Amino acid sequence: MVGELGRVTGTVGPGLVGEVMVKVRGGAEAFLAYAVEPGGRLERGTVVVIVEYQPPRTVYVAPAYG
């Protein structure tokens, strides 16, 4: 899971529990998402990389590009 790319479908930011869609087993699944950078904000549509995974459905993400 760590290192996989996903797309933000629910804004990730301070005080928010965001959502990221990740391709898994030939489909796409939603994961709860938090920004790895304290105070970071990632808007819907942003492509992100998973930096940390906490089972069963929580990921910490950073922007994949830029």
HELIX and SHEET records of a PDB file:
SHEET    1   A 6 LEU A   5  GLY A  10  0                                        
SHEET    2   A 6 GLY A  18  VAL A  24 -1                                        
SHEET    3   A 6 GLY A  27  ALA A  35 -1                                        
SHEET    4   A 6 THR A  58  PRO A  63  1                                        
SHEET    5   A 6 VAL A  47  GLN A  54 -1                                        
SHEET    6   A 6 LEU A   5  GLY A  10 -1                                        
END                                                                             
